[in-house]
Amino acid sequence: MMQLCLIVGFLQIVSASQAGDIQFLDIRNHSSAYLTIEAHRGSLTALAVHRHAPIIASGSAKQLIKVFSLEGDQLGTIRYYPTLMAQKIGSVSCLNFHP
């Protein structure tokens, strides 16, 4: 599985593979990726790019969602915490930001 997303205002393409890495490519430079993030270890199953904010989210089969900036910094993690009122999340098969 491989996913591609075009970030229109930033002239970037974001590519993700099932191996767990996310690559950022500049449209003007076709030679190689300028940034690679090791987001998940062999279980990346979903990728979403926000339309207006400079953030992306990736999900894994291991019940984990990570949020990154376009510079590659991890901004947050969404996962299941066993508490009294917590909702359990399953394997992440799709992601999307609320419009």
MOPAC internal coordinates of N, CA, C and O (Angstrom, degrees):
PM7 1SCF
backbone

  N    0.0000 0     0.00 0     0.00 0    0    0    0
  C    1.4325 1     0.00 0     0.00 0    1    0    0
  C    1.5219 1   109.04 1     0.00 0    2    1    0
  O    1.2310 1   121.01 1   -44.76 1    3    2    1
  N    1.3100 1   115.68 1   135.24 1    3    2    1
  C    1.4598 1   120.93 1   176.33 1    5    3    2
  C    1.5236 1   107.15 1  -142.46 1    6    5    3
  O    1.2310 1   120.55 1   -42.07 1    7    6    5
  N    1.3192 1   116.55 1   137.93 1    7    6    5
  C    1.4469 1   121.04 1   179.96 1    9    7    6
  C    1.5192 1   109.38 1  -123.00 1   10    9    7
  O    1.2310 1   120.88 1   -36.85 1   11   10    9
  N    1.3362 1   115.93 1   143.15 1   11   10    9
  C    1.4551 1   122.72 1   176.54 1   13   11   10
  C    1.5175 1   109.06 1  -125.60 1   14   13   11
  O    1.2310 1   120.55 1   -40.36 1   15   14   13
  N    1.3183 1   116.54 1   139.64 1   15   14   13
  C    1.4583 1   122.33 1   175.82 1   17   15   14
  C    1.5183 1   108.28 1  -136.94 1   18   17   15
  O    1.2310 1   120.33 1   -43.55 1   19   18   17
  N    1.3161 1   116.97 1   136.45 1   19   18   17
  C    1.4571 1   122.52 1   177.24 1   21   19   18
  C    1.5180 1   108.58 1   -98.91 1   22   21   19
  O    1.2310 1   120.54 1   -51.76 1   23   22   21
  N    1.3241 1   116.58 1   128.24 1   23   22   21
  C    1.4611 1   121.94 1   176.36 1   25   23   22
  C    1.5198 1   106.23 1   -99.57 1   26   25   23
  O    1.2310 1   120.61 1   -77.91 1   27   26   25
  N    1.3149 1   116.44 1   102.09 1   27   26   25
  C    1.4600 1   122.39 1  -168.02 1   29   27   26
  C    1.5231 1   113.16 1   -63.10 1   30   29   27
  O    1.2310 1   119.20 1   128.66 1   31   30   29
  N    1.3034 1   119.14 1   -51.34 1   31   30   29
  C    1.4561 1   121.30 1  -175.83 1   33   31   30
  C    1.5138 1   114.50 1   -70.51 1   34   33   31
  O    1.2310 1   119.75 1   165.86 1   35   34   33
  N    1.3283 1   118.07 1   -14.14 1   35   34   33
  C    1.4554 1   121.42 1  -173.48 1   37   35   34
  C    1.5321 1   113.35 1  -113.07 1   38   37   35
  O    1.2310 1   119.33 1   179.68 1   39   38   37
  N    1.3476 1   118.89 1    -0.32 1   39   38   37
  C    1.4614 1   124.09 1  -179.21 1   41   39   38
  C    1.5334 1   112.08 1    55.31 1   42   41   39
  O    1.2310 1   120.73 1  -136.72 1   43   42   41
  N    1.3306 1   116.20 1    43.28 1   43   42   41
  C    1.4561 1   121.89 1  -179.09 1   45   43   42
  C    1.5105 1   110.77 1  -127.17 1   46   45   43
  O    1.2310 1   121.22 1   -27.06 1   47   46   45
  N    1.3279 1   115.27 1   152.94 1   47   46   45
  C    1.4572 1   122.69 1   170.86 1   49   47   46
  C    1.5165 1   106.86 1  -119.14 1   50   49   47
  O    1.2310 1   120.63 1   -46.04 1   51   50   49
  N    1.3227 1   116.41 1   133.96 1   51   50   49
  C    1.4576 1   121.98 1   177.55 1   53   51   50
  C    1.5165 1   107.29 1  -108.91 1   54   53   51
  O    1.2310 1   120.89 1   -53.03 1   55   54   53
  N    1.3244 1   115.89 1   126.97 1   55   54   53
  C    1.4534 1   122.40 1  -178.71 1   57   55   54
  C    1.5227 1   109.00 1  -121.51 1   58   57   55
  O    1.2310 1   120.75 1   -44.72 1   59   58   57
  N    1.3313 1   116.17 1   135.28 1   59   58   57
  C    1.4624 1   120.65 1   179.29 1   61   59   58
  C    1.5209 1   109.27 1  -130.64 1   62   61   59
  O    1.2310 1   120.81 1   -36.52 1   63   62   61
  N    1.3241 1   116.05 1   143.48 1   63   62   61
  C    1.4578 1   120.35 1   178.06 1   65   63   62
  C    1.5173 1   110.04 1  -123.87 1   66   65   63
  O    1.2310 1   120.87 1   -18.08 1   67   66   65
  N    1.3184 1   115.95 1   161.92 1   67   66   65
  C    1.4517 1   121.30 1  -179.06 1   69   67   66
  C    1.5232 1   111.53 1   -64.58 1   70   69   67
  O    1.2310 1   119.83 1   159.76 1   71   70   69
  N    1.3065 1   117.93 1   -20.24 1   71   70   69
  C    1.4593 1   121.51 1   177.89 1   73   71   70
  C    1.5265 1   111.83 1   -65.03 1   74   73   71
  O    1.2310 1   119.99 1   162.29 1   75   74   73
  N    1.3408 1   117.62 1   -17.71 1   75   74   73
  C    1.4488 1   120.77 1   175.35 1   77   75   74
  C    1.5036 1   115.53 1   109.64 1   78   77   75
  O    1.2310 1   119.61 1  -178.84 1   79   78   77
  N    1.3270 1   118.36 1     1.16 1   79   78   77
  C    1.4594 1   119.77 1  -179.24 1   81   79   78
  C    1.5229 1   110.61 1  -101.59 1   82   81   79
  O    1.2310 1   121.65 1   -32.51 1   83   82   81
  N    1.3380 1   114.44 1   147.49 1   83   82   81
  C    1.4601 1   122.75 1   176.45 1   85   83   82
  C    1.5197 1   106.49 1  -118.87 1   86   85   83
  O    1.2310 1   120.59 1   -52.25 1   87   86   85
  N    1.3362 1   116.48 1   127.75 1   87   86   85
  C    1.4594 1   121.12 1  -179.53 1   89   87   86
  C    1.5178 1   109.91 1  -115.51 1   90   89   87
  O    1.2310 1   121.25 1   -39.32 1   91   90   89
  N    1.3264 1   115.21 1   140.68 1   91   90   89
  C    1.4558 1   122.57 1   176.79 1   93   91   90
  C    1.5215 1   107.70 1  -108.64 1   94   93   91
  O    1.2310 1   120.81 1   -53.17 1   95   94   93
  N    1.3332 1   116.06 1   126.83 1   95   94   93
  C    1.4601 1   121.85 1  -179.43 1   97   95   94
  C    1.5161 1   109.29 1  -120.40 1   98   97   95
  O    1.2310 1   120.60 1   -38.06 1   99   98   97
  N    1.3128 1   116.46 1   141.94 1   99   98   97
  C    1.4590 1   122.27 1   176.27 1  101   99   98
  C    1.5272 1   107.16 1   -94.34 1  102  101   99
  O    1.2310 1   120.08 1   -48.38 1  103  102  101
  N    1.3215 1   117.45 1   131.62 1  103  102  101
  C    1.4618 1   121.81 1  -178.62 1  105  103  102
  C    1.5288 1   111.15 1   -61.59 1  106  105  103
  O    1.2310 1   120.24 1   148.30 1  107  106  105
  N    1.3216 1   117.15 1   -31.70 1  107  106  105
  C    1.4632 1   120.94 1  -176.81 1  109  107  106
  C    1.5208 1   112.49 1   -78.45 1  110  109  107
  O    1.2310 1   119.46 1   162.27 1  111  110  109
  N    1.3357 1   118.64 1   -17.73 1  111  110  109
  C    1.4655 1   122.24 1  -178.73 1  113  111  110
  C    1.5265 1   108.26 1  -123.12 1  114  113  111
  O    1.2310 1   120.08 1   -75.65 1  115  114  113
  N    1.3073 1   117.46 1   104.35 1  115  114  113
  C    1.4582 1   122.13 1  -174.33 1  117  115  114
  C    1.5198 1   113.88 1   -87.88 1  118  117  115
  O    1.2310 1   119.22 1   178.49 1  119  118  117
  N    1.3032 1   119.09 1    -1.51 1  119  118  117
  C    1.4629 1   120.44 1  -171.52 1  121  119  118
  C    1.5247 1   113.63 1   -72.67 1  122  121  119
  O    1.2310 1   119.64 1   132.79 1  123  122  121
  N    1.3269 1   118.29 1   -47.21 1  123  122  121
  C    1.4651 1   119.60 1  -177.37 1  125  123  122
  C    1.5211 1   110.41 1  -160.50 1  126  125  123
  O    1.2310 1   121.41 1    -9.98 1  127  126  125
  N    1.3246 1   114.90 1   170.02 1  127  126  125
  C    1.4607 1   120.78 1   177.48 1  129  127  126
  C    1.5204 1   109.39 1   -73.15 1  130  129  127
  O    1.2310 1   120.55 1   -38.99 1  131  130  129
  N    1.3335 1   116.56 1   141.01 1  131  130  129
  C    1.4644 1   119.29 1   179.15 1  133  131  130
  C    1.5242 1   112.01 1   -92.34 1  134  133  131
  O    1.2310 1   120.01 1   169.00 1  135  134  133
  N    1.3412 1   117.58 1   -11.00 1  135  134  133
  C    1.4568 1   120.64 1   178.98 1  137  135  134
  C    1.5196 1   108.94 1  -153.16 1  138  137  135
  O    1.2310 1   120.51 1   -45.43 1  139  138  137
  N    1.3257 1   116.63 1   134.57 1  139  138  137
  C    1.4579 1   122.30 1   176.11 1  141  139  138
  C    1.5194 1   108.38 1  -128.58 1  142  141  139
  O    1.2310 1   121.00 1   -48.63 1  143  142  141
  N    1.3345 1   115.70 1   131.37 1  143  142  141
  C    1.4576 1   122.21 1   178.61 1  145  143  142
  C    1.5237 1   107.97 1  -113.89 1  146  145  143
  O    1.2310 1   120.36 1   -49.20 1  147  146  145
  N    1.3134 1   116.92 1   130.80 1  147  146  145
  C    1.4612 1   121.13 1   171.82 1  149  147  146
  C    1.5283 1   106.82 1   -88.74 1  150  149  147
  O    1.2310 1   120.35 1   -93.82 1  151  150  149
  N    1.3161 1   116.93 1    86.18 1  151  150  149
  C    1.4588 1   121.63 1  -171.86 1  153  151  150
  C    1.5243 1   112.62 1   -77.24 1  154  153  151
  O    1.2310 1   120.27 1   132.06 1  155  154  153
  N    1.3128 1   117.10 1   -47.94 1  155  154  153
  C    1.4607 1   122.32 1  -177.51 1  157  155  154
  C    1.5254 1   107.85 1  -136.06 1  158  157  155
  O    1.2310 1   120.67 1   -25.59 1  159  158  157
  N    1.3086 1   116.33 1   154.41 1  159  158  157
  C    1.4616 1   120.17 1  -179.50 1  161  159  158
  C    1.5239 1   110.55 1   -93.64 1  162  161  159
  O    1.2310 1   120.46 1   -91.44 1  163  162  161
  N    1.3149 1   116.73 1    88.56 1  163  162  161
  C    1.4531 1   121.93 1   173.44 1  165  163  162
  C    1.5059 1   116.53 1    70.55 1  166  165  163
  O    1.2310 1   119.53 1  -156.98 1  167  166  165
  N    1.3211 1   118.50 1    23.02 1  167  166  165
  C    1.4589 1   118.89 1  -178.00 1  169  167  166
  C    1.5271 1   113.53 1  -143.17 1  170  169  167
  O    1.2310 1   119.46 1  -156.88 1  171  170  169
  N    1.3190 1   118.64 1    23.12 1  171  170  169
  C    1.4619 1   120.97 1  -179.58 1  173  171  170
  C    1.5283 1   108.82 1   -70.20 1  174  173  171
  O    1.2310 1   120.19 1   -55.96 1  175  174  173
  N    1.3201 1   117.24 1   124.04 1  175  174  173
  C    1.4588 1   121.19 1  -176.23 1  177  175  174
  C    1.5226 1   113.73 1  -122.26 1  178  177  175
  O    1.2310 1   119.28 1   167.55 1  179  178  177
  N    1.3305 1   118.98 1   -12.45 1  179  178  177
  C    1.4661 1   120.62 1  -177.59 1  181  179  178
  C    1.5230 1   110.63 1  -152.68 1  182  181  179
  O    1.2310 1   121.25 1   -28.87 1  183  182  181
  N    1.3371 1   115.21 1   151.13 1  183  182  181
  C    1.4605 1   121.72 1   179.24 1  185  183  182
  C    1.5217 1   108.57 1  -144.27 1  186  185  183
  O    1.2310 1   120.52 1   -41.67 1  187  186  185
  N    1.3302 1   116.62 1   138.33 1  187  186  185
  C    1.4667 1   121.66 1   176.53 1  189  187  186
  C    1.5173 1   108.80 1  -138.35 1  190  189  187
  O    1.2310 1   120.87 1   -40.05 1  191  190  189
  N    1.3275 1   115.94 1   139.95 1  191  190  189
  C    1.4589 1   122.53 1   176.85 1  193  191  190
  C    1.5246 1   107.19 1  -117.04 1  194  193  191
  O    1.2310 1   120.34 1   -49.14 1  195  194  193
  N    1.3260 1   116.95 1   130.86 1  195  194  193
  C    1.4602 1   121.12 1   179.20 1  197  195  194
  C    1.5199 1   109.48 1   -72.18 1  198  197  195
  O    1.2310 1   120.55 1   -39.70 1  199  198  197
  N    1.3326 1   116.56 1   140.30 1  199  198  197
  C    1.4688 1   120.67 1  -177.99 1  201  199  198
  C    1.5168 1   113.92 1   -69.50 1  202  201  199
  O    1.2310 1   120.01 1   146.29 1  203  202  201
  N    1.3229 1   117.59 1   -33.71 1  203  202  201
  C    1.4624 1   120.33 1  -172.57 1  205  203  202
  C    1.5277 1   113.63 1  -117.99 1  206  205  203
  O    1.2310 1   119.81 1   148.91 1  207  206  205
  N    1.3072 1   117.97 1   -31.09 1  207  206  205
  C    1.4642 1   121.30 1  -179.45 1  209  207  206
  C    1.5325 1   109.26 1   -95.20 1  210  209  207
  O    1.2310 1   119.79 1   -31.69 1  211  210  209
  N    1.3242 1   118.00 1   148.31 1  211  210  209
  C    1.4717 1   120.77 1  -179.22 1  213  211  210
  C    1.5371 1   112.35 1   -81.29 1  214  213  211
  O    1.2310 1   120.49 1  -118.44 1  215  214  213
  N    1.3369 1   116.66 1    61.56 1  215  214  213
  C    1.4603 1   120.98 1   179.27 1  217  215  214
  C    1.5284 1   110.35 1  -136.60 1  218  217  215
  O    1.2310 1   121.33 1   -25.43 1  219  218  217
  N    1.3316 1   115.06 1   154.57 1  219  218  217
  C    1.4586 1   122.10 1   174.11 1  221  219  218
  C    1.5220 1   108.17 1  -131.84 1  222  221  219
  O    1.2310 1   120.52 1   -22.27 1  223  222  221
  N    1.3159 1   116.61 1   157.73 1  223  222  221
  C    1.4595 1   121.96 1   177.50 1  225  223  222
  C    1.5188 1   108.25 1  -130.30 1  226  225  223
  O    1.2310 1   120.81 1   -38.47 1  227  226  225
  N    1.3139 1   116.06 1   141.53 1  227  226  225
  C    1.4624 1   121.26 1   176.88 1  229  227  226
  C    1.5143 1   108.88 1  -129.04 1  230  229  227
  O    1.2310 1   121.08 1   -36.59 1  231  230  229
  N    1.3234 1   115.53 1   143.41 1  231  230  229
  C    1.4580 1   120.91 1  -179.59 1  233  231  230
  C    1.5105 1   110.79 1  -121.09 1  234  233  231
  O    1.2310 1   121.05 1   -23.23 1  235  234  233
  N    1.3223 1   115.59 1   156.77 1  235  234  233
  C    1.4592 1   119.68 1  -178.47 1  237  235  234
  C    1.5153 1   110.90 1  -129.93 1  238  237  235
  O    1.2310 1   121.17 1   -14.39 1  239  238  237
  N    1.3104 1   115.37 1   165.61 1  239  238  237
  C    1.4562 1   121.79 1   176.26 1  241  239  238
  C    1.5219 1   111.25 1   -71.05 1  242  241  239
  O    1.2310 1   120.04 1   169.73 1  243  242  241
  N    1.3096 1   117.52 1   -10.27 1  243  242  241
  C    1.4644 1   122.73 1  -178.31 1  245  243  242
  C    1.5274 1   112.20 1   -94.78 1  246  245  243
  O    1.2310 1   120.03 1  -150.36 1  247  246  245
  N    1.3262 1   117.55 1    29.64 1  247  246  245
  C    1.4632 1   124.27 1   175.29 1  249  247  246
  C    1.5290 1   112.63 1    58.14 1  250  249  247
  O    1.2310 1   120.77 1  -131.15 1  251  250  249
  N    1.3330 1   116.13 1    48.85 1  251  250  249
  C    1.4558 1   121.28 1  -174.99 1  253  251  250
  C    1.5177 1   109.98 1  -143.12 1  254  253  251
  O    1.2310 1   120.42 1   -44.78 1  255  254  253
  N    1.3264 1   116.80 1   135.22 1  255  254  253
  C    1.4632 1   123.09 1   174.64 1  257  255  254
  C    1.5143 1   107.77 1  -122.90 1  258  257  255
  O    1.2310 1   120.48 1   -49.25 1  259  258  257
  N    1.3415 1   116.70 1   130.75 1  259  258  257
  C    1.4651 1   121.71 1   177.73 1  261  259  258
  C    1.5169 1   108.98 1  -118.04 1  262  261  259
  O    1.2310 1   120.89 1   -38.70 1  263  262  261
  N    1.3326 1   115.91 1   141.30 1  263  262  261
  C    1.4598 1   122.54 1   179.51 1  265  263  262
  C    1.5264 1   108.02 1  -114.01 1  266  265  263
  O    1.2310 1   120.78 1   -49.54 1  267  266  265
  N    1.3478 1   116.11 1   130.46 1  267  266  265
  C    1.4632 1   122.48 1  -176.77 1  269  267  266
  C    1.5209 1   110.48 1  -125.97 1  270  269  267
  O    1.2310 1   120.95 1   -26.75 1  271  270  269
  N    1.3262 1   115.80 1   153.25 1  271  270  269
  C    1.4606 1   120.98 1   169.80 1  273  271  270
  C    1.5250 1   107.78 1   -83.70 1  274  273  271
  O    1.2310 1   120.29 1   -10.91 1  275  274  273
  N    1.3197 1   117.05 1   169.09 1  275  274  273
  C    1.4613 1   120.46 1   178.07 1  277  275  274
  C    1.5242 1   112.35 1   -72.78 1  278  277  275
  O    1.2310 1   120.17 1   171.43 1  279  278  277
  N    1.3231 1   117.29 1    -8.57 1  279  278  277
  C    1.4600 1   121.53 1   174.98 1  281  279  278
  C    1.5286 1   111.51 1   -89.70 1  282  281  279
  O    1.2310 1   120.13 1   175.10 1  283  282  281
  N    1.3326 1   117.36 1    -4.90 1  283  282  281
  C    1.4582 1   121.04 1   178.55 1  285  283  282
  C    1.5110 1   115.31 1    98.13 1  286  285  283
  O    1.2310 1   119.67 1  -179.11 1  287  286  285
  N    1.3219 1   118.24 1     0.89 1  287  286  285
  C    1.4637 1   121.43 1   179.44 1  289  287  286
  C    1.5231 1   110.26 1   -79.79 1  290  289  287
  O    1.2310 1   120.38 1   -45.55 1  291  290  289
  N    1.3283 1   116.87 1   134.45 1  291  290  289
  C    1.4537 1   120.13 1   176.79 1  293  291  290
  C    1.5195 1   108.98 1   -78.53 1  294  293  291
  O    1.2310 1   120.64 1   -57.73 1  295  294  293
  N    1.3327 1   116.37 1   122.27 1  295  294  293
  C    1.4569 1   121.83 1  -176.60 1  297  295  294
  C    1.5189 1   112.63 1   -94.33 1  298  297  295
  O    1.2310 1   120.27 1   152.81 1  299  298  297
  N    1.3123 1   117.09 1   -27.19 1  299  298  297
  C    1.4517 1   119.08 1  -178.46 1  301  299  298
  C    1.5120 1   112.69 1  -175.35 1  302  301  299
  O    1.2310 1   121.57 1    -9.28 1  303  302  301
  N    1.3376 1   114.60 1   170.72 1  303  302  301
  C    1.4542 1   122.55 1   179.40 1  305  303  302
  C    1.5255 1   108.37 1  -136.19 1  306  305  303
  O    1.2310 1   121.14 1   -42.57 1  307  306  305
  N    1.3089 1   115.42 1   137.43 1  307  306  305
  C    1.4596 1   121.24 1   175.02 1  309  307  306
  C    1.5155 1   106.67 1  -116.57 1  310  309  307
  O    1.2310 1   120.80 1   -58.54 1  311  310  309
  N    1.3235 1   116.07 1   121.46 1  311  310  309
  C    1.4578 1   120.78 1  -179.71 1  313  311  310
  C    1.5152 1   109.40 1  -150.81 1  314  313  311
  O    1.2310 1   120.86 1    -8.88 1  315  314  313
  N    1.2925 1   115.95 1   171.12 1  315  314  313
  C    1.4580 1   122.36 1   179.88 1  317  315  314
  C    1.5193 1   110.26 1   -83.18 1  318  317  315
  O    1.2310 1   121.09 1   -51.89 1  319  318  317
  N    1.3185 1   115.53 1   128.11 1  319  318  317
  C    1.4573 1   121.68 1   173.88 1  321  319  318
  C    1.5296 1   107.96 1  -116.67 1  322  321  319
  O    1.2310 1   119.47 1   -56.89 1  323  322  321
  N    1.3187 1   118.61 1   123.11 1  323  322  321
  C    1.4688 1   119.98 1  -175.97 1  325  323  322
  C    1.5319 1   112.17 1   -72.94 1  326  325  323
  O    1.2310 1   121.08 1   -82.40 1  327  326  325
  N    1.3124 1   115.55 1    97.60 1  327  326  325
  C    1.4644 1   121.93 1   174.18 1  329  327  326
  C    1.5269 1   107.91 1  -127.74 1  330  329  327
  O    1.2310 1   120.81 1    -2.00 1  331  330  329
  N    1.2785 1   116.05 1   178.00 1  331  330  329
  C    1.4630 1   121.02 1  -175.35 1  333  331  330
  C    1.5299 1   112.67 1   -60.55 1  334  333  331
  O    1.2310 1   119.61 1   134.17 1  335  334  333
  N    1.3329 1   118.34 1   -45.83 1  335  334  333
  C    1.4601 1   121.53 1  -174.53 1  337  335  334
  C    1.5306 1   113.88 1  -106.73 1  338  337  335
  O    1.2310 1   119.49 1  -167.70 1  339  338  337
  N    1.3068 1   118.58 1    12.30 1  339  338  337
  C    1.4647 1   120.99 1  -175.58 1  341  339  338
  C    1.5238 1   111.59 1   -73.52 1  342  341  339
  O    1.2310 1   120.94 1   -35.05 1  343  342  341
  N    1.3329 1   115.81 1   144.95 1  343  342  341
  C    1.4507 1   122.27 1   174.01 1  345  343  342
  C    1.5274 1   108.42 1   -94.06 1  346  345  343
  O    1.2310 1   120.54 1   -50.25 1  347  346  345
  N    1.2980 1   116.58 1   129.75 1  347  346  345
  C    1.4582 1   120.01 1   179.52 1  349  347  346
  C    1.5202 1   109.01 1   -81.74 1  350  349  347
  O    1.2310 1   120.40 1   -43.03 1  351  350  349
  N    1.3196 1   116.84 1   136.97 1  351  350  349
  C    1.4529 1   120.69 1   175.89 1  353  351  350
  C    1.5251 1   108.28 1  -104.64 1  354  353  351
  O    1.2310 1   120.91 1   -30.69 1  355  354  353
  N    1.3091 1   115.86 1   149.31 1  355  354  353
  C    1.4567 1   120.94 1   178.86 1  357  355  354
  C    1.5137 1   110.46 1   -97.62 1  358  357  355
  O    1.2310 1   120.77 1    16.57 1  359  358  357
  N    1.3177 1   116.13 1  -163.43 1  359  358  357
  C    1.4602 1   121.09 1   175.89 1  361  359  358
  C    1.5233 1   108.96 1   -61.50 1  362  361  359
  O    1.2310 1   120.49 1   -43.04 1  363  362  361
  N    1.3088 1   116.66 1   136.96 1  363  362  361
  C    1.4640 1   121.72 1  -177.89 1  365  363  362
  C    1.5235 1   108.17 1   -86.18 1  366  365  363
  O    1.2310 1   120.85 1   -65.43 1  367  366  365
  N    1.3319 1   115.98 1   114.57 1  367  366  365
  C    1.4609 1   119.54 1  -179.48 1  369  367  366
  C    1.5256 1   112.39 1  -108.08 1  370  369  367
  O    1.2310 1   120.17 1   162.66 1  371  370  369
  N    1.3438 1   117.27 1   -17.34 1  371  370  369
  C    1.4732 1   120.28 1   176.09 1  373  371  370
  C    1.5311 1   108.52 1  -153.31 1  374  373  371
  O    1.2310 1   121.46 1   -27.75 1  375  374  373
  N    1.3235 1   114.80 1   152.25 1  375  374  373
  C    1.4634 1   122.67 1   179.48 1  377  375  374
  C    1.5134 1   109.61 1  -138.17 1  378  377  375
  O    1.2310 1   120.87 1   -32.14 1  379  378  377
  N    1.3250 1   115.94 1   147.86 1  379  378  377
  C    1.4426 1   121.03 1   174.14 1  381  379  378
  C    1.5243 1   108.72 1  -159.99 1  382  381  379
  O    1.2310 1   120.11 1   -37.10 1  383  382  381
  N    1.3187 1   117.40 1   142.90 1  383  382  381
  C    1.4576 1   121.27 1   175.12 1  385  383  382
  C    1.5266 1   108.73 1   -85.20 1  386  385  383
  O    1.2310 1   120.74 1   -35.01 1  387  386  385
  N    1.3198 1   116.19 1   144.99 1  387  386  385
  C    1.4550 1   121.05 1   178.10 1  389  387  386
  C    1.5320 1   109.00 1   -66.37 1  390  389  387
  O    1.2310 1   120.19 1   -46.01 1  391  390  389
  N    1.3355 1   117.25 1   133.99 1  391  390  389
  C    1.4770 1   118.61 1  -178.26 1  393  391  390
  C    1.5010 1   111.74 1   -68.58 1  394  393  391
  O    1.2310 1   120.10 1   180.00 1  395  394  393

